[in-house]
Amino acid sequence: MHPLFLFAGYLAVALMPLLLGALQDLPPRHWRDEIASGLGMSAFAILLVEFVLSGRFRTISARIGMDVTMRFHQLVARTALGFVILHPFLYLTSPMGTPLPYDPTGQFTLGLDTGSMLTGVLAWVALPCFVLMSIFRDQLPYRYEAWRAMHALGALVIAGAVTHHTFEAGRYSADPLLAGFWVLLLAGALASLVWTYLLSPLREARHPYEVSSVAKIALKTWELTLRPKDGDALPFEAGQFAWLKLGPSPFTLAENPFSIASAPAERPDVRFVIKEVGDFTRRIGKVAPGTNAYLGRAHGNLTLTGREAKGVALIAGGVGIAPLLSIARQMQADGDTRPLTLLYGNRTAGQIVYAEELDRLADRADTKVVHVLSEPAPGWSGRKGMISAELIGEIFDAEDARDWLYILCGPPAMLELVEDALLAHGVPPKNILAEQFYYD
Ligand SMILES: Cc1cc2nc3c(=O)[nH]c(=O)nc-3n(C[C@H](O)[C@H](O)[C@H](O)COP(=O)(O)OP(=O)(O)OC[C@H]3O[C@@H](n4cnc5c(N)ncnc54)[C@H](O)[C@@H]3O)c2cc1C
């Protein structure tokens, strides 16, 4: 399925309540009232689909990537917030059940009772706080797991309030067709929660792993190797990632996404390259072999599968090398003879992982490995500076460079620069795949 179909499906769901409202053929109202109701109903549909977008469904993430899915989740949340803020102000009619003095016939009255008024106000106040708490998450004094728990609970409370408000208030609420649509969306949102917090962990509990080794492989960077306890190998494609949980139970919010750095050909073992950045990753070096581990299903669209390419370019910044290593390793295991170029940027030589393996990779026919250091020590004979547009133009100067597949992973600024450079170089967007590790 093309990502455009996903987007069209999304738009159809967000706009469906407007269509279902129009089909009711109610007596005409002022256009401002109609827009106010429309914004409210669209915002509710968007909010319910947000549960599905954050529900880690491979149908979505495998097509557009998890980072794009989460970006979209953030963007539409802000759009829904705009709709919700405007919603009460656009009405010309009074929201309360009691007609106002100038409206003895009640024609300008929406008919909210105290309950639906309260749930409307609750959602109207809570949603901006909720969105602001997400935008400024990094500035809050909470661990990611605590924030995530608050995010899930907050979303449930807001969805509950809006559900009550939508079913009880307004002139469209009595329509059975529209009510059926809301029930469907609510069921989808609930199913997404059950899937993420119950069914997935249950599945993980049936396939436990254990840590077989932890080794420091570069500055603040570790290799973590897992082995399945029951011998069942994780199905994944080179370039994908999985959520990792360490500890006695898979029923925990403490889970972190990591790209699988080993090739599918190395299964049943699964290796990760993990850089210390926060509370979980800083403790990784102290994890004892034998520790229980759980892995969610593999996600992501940073893969060669199903894509035509005359050559493969892997462009990594720092720990962004992890998924690209998996791809390079699998190409070797498959005897894939297509030209391969790996461009790998770091600050210092101490951050380069698997330097010897990469040297051996470079001995392969038609293979180049180019290291770039932004802060090299004296005596570094390789390339210096940042990965730049000039460097991209120079390295990928093959005649058929436009027909190569470019797979990028690294810091957001680097990804943006490289994507722009590749597009300017004539590479079509469909030949560029990128993934970033941080969603904001
Ligand atoms: C698709 C993907 C693949 C990744 N692959 C790798 C990899 O191969 N190697 C590597 O070193 N890092 C990888 N990361 C980044 C890694 O997940 C974070 O560095 C790690 O989770 C940080 O956890 P922490 O507790 O140490 O730090 P914290 O201080 O808790 O988190 C730092 C930042 O990491 C992100 N983060 C933390 N927990 C989660 C979570 N559960 N879900 C989503 N984001 C989270 C948030 O943006 C947070 O602000 C990947 C991230 C993603 C999204």
Ligand as a Chemical Component Dictionary entry (heavy atoms), coordinates in Angstrom:
data_LIG
# 
_chem_comp.id                   LIG 
_chem_comp.type                 NON-POLYMER 
_chem_comp.pdbx_formal_charge   0 
_chem_comp.three_letter_code    LIG 
# 
loop_
_chem_comp_atom.comp_id 
_chem_comp_atom.atom_id 
_chem_comp_atom.alt_atom_id 
_chem_comp_atom.type_symbol 
_chem_comp_atom.charge 
_chem_comp_atom.model_Cartn_x 
_chem_comp_atom.model_Cartn_y 
_chem_comp_atom.model_Cartn_z 
_chem_comp_atom.pdbx_ordinal 
LIG C1  C1  C 0 13.619 3.892  15.885 1  
LIG C2  C2  C 0 14.706 4.155  16.891 2  
LIG C3  C3  C 0 15.869 3.410  16.828 3  
LIG C4  C4  C 0 16.883 3.673  17.743 4  
LIG N1  N1  N 0 18.046 2.951  17.658 5  
LIG C5  C5  C 0 19.055 3.226  18.514 6  
LIG C6  C6  C 0 20.277 2.486  18.434 7  
LIG O1  O1  O 0 20.450 1.575  17.633 8  
LIG N2  N2  N 0 21.247 2.791  19.331 9  
LIG C7  C7  C 0 21.088 3.790  20.265 10 
LIG O2  O2  O 0 22.021 4.015  21.061 11 
LIG N3  N3  N 0 19.950 4.512  20.333 12 
LIG C8  C8  C 0 18.924 4.236  19.509 13 
LIG N4  N4  N 0 17.762 4.952  19.610 14 
LIG C9  C9  C 0 17.642 5.977  20.637 15 
LIG C10 C10 C 0 17.332 5.308  21.967 16 
LIG O3  O3  O 0 16.032 4.748  21.936 17 
LIG C11 C11 C 0 17.383 6.348  23.094 18 
LIG O4  O4  O 0 18.666 6.895  23.131 19 
LIG C12 C12 C 0 17.104 5.685  24.411 20 
LIG O5  O5  O 0 15.794 5.180  24.443 21 
LIG C13 C13 C 0 17.331 6.696  25.520 22 
LIG O6  O6  O 0 16.883 6.167  26.751 23 
LIG P1  P1  P 0 17.509 6.660  28.121 24 
LIG O7  O7  O 0 16.624 6.202  29.221 25 
LIG O8  O8  O 0 18.943 6.278  28.216 26 
LIG O9  O9  O 0 17.511 8.229  27.998 27 
LIG P2  P2  P 0 16.344 9.261  28.307 28 
LIG O10 O10 O 0 16.999 10.480 28.858 29 
LIG O11 O11 O 0 15.239 8.611  29.069 30 
LIG O12 O12 O 0 15.810 9.551  26.858 31 
LIG C14 C14 C 0 16.500 10.381 25.951 32 
LIG C15 C15 C 0 15.591 10.543 24.754 33 
LIG O13 O13 O 0 15.436 9.255  24.127 34 
LIG C16 C16 C 0 14.108 9.106  23.647 35 
LIG N5  N5  N 0 13.487 7.966  24.315 36 
LIG C17 C17 C 0 13.716 7.520  25.553 37 
LIG N6  N6  N 0 12.949 6.447  25.820 38 
LIG C18 C18 C 0 12.205 6.242  24.705 39 
LIG C19 C19 C 0 11.180 5.311  24.353 40 
LIG N7  N7  N 0 10.790 4.356  25.202 41 
LIG N8  N8  N 0 10.632 5.406  23.128 42 
LIG C20 C20 C 0 11.011 6.377  22.261 43 
LIG N9  N9  N 0 11.971 7.281  22.529 44 
LIG C21 C21 C 0 12.552 7.215  23.736 45 
LIG C22 C22 C 0 13.371 10.386 23.972 46 
LIG O14 O14 O 0 13.445 11.256 22.856 47 
LIG C23 C23 C 0 14.154 10.963 25.109 48 
LIG O15 O15 O 0 14.037 12.348 25.171 49 
LIG C24 C24 C 0 16.722 4.681  18.731 50 
LIG C25 C25 C 0 15.534 5.390  18.794 51 
LIG C26 C26 C 0 14.528 5.138  17.901 52 
LIG C27 C27 C 0 13.253 5.923  17.990 53 
# 
loop_
_chem_comp_bond.comp_id 
_chem_comp_bond.atom_id_1 
_chem_comp_bond.atom_id_2 
_chem_comp_bond.value_order 
_chem_comp_bond.pdbx_ordinal 
LIG C1  C2  SING 1  
LIG C2  C3  SING 2  
LIG C2  C26 DOUB 3  
LIG C3  C4  DOUB 4  
LIG C4  N1  SING 5  
LIG C4  C24 SING 6  
LIG N1  C5  DOUB 7  
LIG C5  C6  SING 8  
LIG C5  C8  SING 9  
LIG C6  O1  DOUB 10 
LIG C6  N2  SING 11 
LIG N2  C7  SING 12 
LIG C7  O2  DOUB 13 
LIG C7  N3  SING 14 
LIG N3  C8  DOUB 15 
LIG C8  N4  SING 16 
LIG N4  C9  SING 17 
LIG N4  C24 SING 18 
LIG C9  C10 SING 19 
LIG C10 O3  SING 20 
LIG C10 C11 SING 21 
LIG C11 O4  SING 22 
LIG C11 C12 SING 23 
LIG C12 O5  SING 24 
LIG C12 C13 SING 25 
LIG C13 O6  SING 26 
LIG O6  P1  SING 27 
LIG P1  O7  DOUB 28 
LIG P1  O8  SING 29 
LIG P1  O9  SING 30 
LIG O9  P2  SING 31 
LIG P2  O10 DOUB 32 
LIG P2  O11 SING 33 
LIG P2  O12 SING 34 
LIG O12 C14 SING 35 
LIG C14 C15 SING 36 
LIG C15 O13 SING 37 
LIG C15 C23 SING 38 
LIG O13 C16 SING 39 
LIG C16 N5  SING 40 
LIG C16 C22 SING 41 
LIG N5  C17 SING 42 
LIG N5  C21 SING 43 
LIG C17 N6  DOUB 44 
LIG N6  C18 SING 45 
LIG C18 C19 SING 46 
LIG C18 C21 DOUB 47 
LIG C19 N7  SING 48 
LIG C19 N8  DOUB 49 
LIG N8  C20 SING 50 
LIG C20 N9  DOUB 51 
LIG N9  C21 SING 52 
LIG C22 O14 SING 53 
LIG C22 C23 SING 54 
LIG C23 O15 SING 55 
LIG C24 C25 DOUB 56 
LIG C25 C26 SING 57 
LIG C26 C27 SING 58 
# 
